[in-house]
Amino acid sequence: MTDAEQITKMKKAITQAIKVMGDRFGSTELDVEKAIEDLKGSMQTAPAAVAQPPQGATAVTAGV
């Protein structure tokens, strides 16, 4: 899955969760549970972030 597809999937899941959780009287427990599962699923397939060095650490370059 490309980054753009992942972002689209996450946006859709977030939008659905906001809609379901904002509609307290029109949403069922199953609606809420499905929205939460969709959010979890969209975050689990997110590409891993590149590790950042701690603040104050200097970058080491090879061959300089």
Backbone torsions as a table, in degrees:
resi	resn	phi	psi	omega
1	MET	NA	132.4	-179.6
2	THR	-77.3	165.7	178.6
3	ASP	-59.8	-41.5	-179.3
4	ALA	-63.8	-40.7	177.9
5	GLU	-65.7	-40.0	179.1
6	GLN	-63.4	-44.1	179.6
7	ILE	-63.3	-42.4	178.4
8	THR	-61.4	-43.6	179.3
9	LYS	-63.1	-42.4	-179.9
10	MET	-67.2	-41.8	178.7
11	LYS	-61.2	-42.5	179.6
12	LYS	-63.2	-43.6	179.8
13	ALA	-64.7	-41.6	179.9
14	ILE	-66.4	-44.6	179.2
15	THR	-59.9	-43.9	179.5
16	GLN	-64.7	-41.8	179.9
17	ALA	-63.3	-42.2	178.8
18	ILE	-63.3	-42.8	179.7
19	LYS	-62.1	-48.9	-177.3
20	VAL	-64.8	-45.8	-176.4
21	MET	-75.8	-20.1	176.1
22	GLY	-81.3	-18.4	-178.8
23	ASP	-103.3	76.9	-173.0
24	ARG	-61.8	-34.9	-174.7
25	PHE	-94.3	-21.3	-177.6
26	GLY	-96.2	-8.7	-177.7
27	SER	-102.1	141.6	177.2
28	THR	-95.5	170.1	176.3
29	GLU	-59.4	-36.5	179.1
30	LEU	-66.3	-36.7	177.0
31	ASP	-61.3	-45.5	-179.5
32	VAL	-65.1	-44.9	-179.4
33	GLU	-61.4	-42.4	179.8
34	LYS	-65.3	-41.2	179.1
35	ALA	-62.0	-41.6	179.3
36	ILE	-66.4	-43.1	179.0
37	GLU	-63.4	-39.3	177.7
38	ASP	-63.5	-40.6	177.5
39	LEU	-62.9	-46.2	178.9
40	LYS	-59.8	-44.9	-179.2
41	GLY	-63.6	-38.2	-179.4
42	SER	-70.5	-28.6	179.8
43	MET	-82.8	-30.0	-177.9
44	GLN	-69.9	-29.0	-178.8
45	THR	-94.7	7.2	180.0
46	ALA	-66.5	142.7	178.3
47	PRO	-62.5	144.5	-178.8
48	ALA	-67.8	137.2	178.8
49	ALA	-73.9	147.6	178.0
50	VAL	-72.5	132.6	-178.8
51	ALA	-64.4	131.2	178.4
52	GLN	-101.9	139.1	176.6
53	PRO	-66.9	151.3	178.7
54	PRO	-60.5	152.9	179.2
55	GLN	-60.9	140.1	-179.9
56	GLY	90.9	-13.5	178.8
57	ALA	-80.2	144.7	177.9
58	THR	-100.3	144.1	179.9
59	ALA	-77.2	139.2	178.1
60	VAL	-103.4	127.2	178.5
61	THR	-110.3	139.4	-179.0
62	ALA	-88.2	144.1	173.7
63	GLY	77.3	20.7	-179.8
64	VAL	-103.2	NA	NA
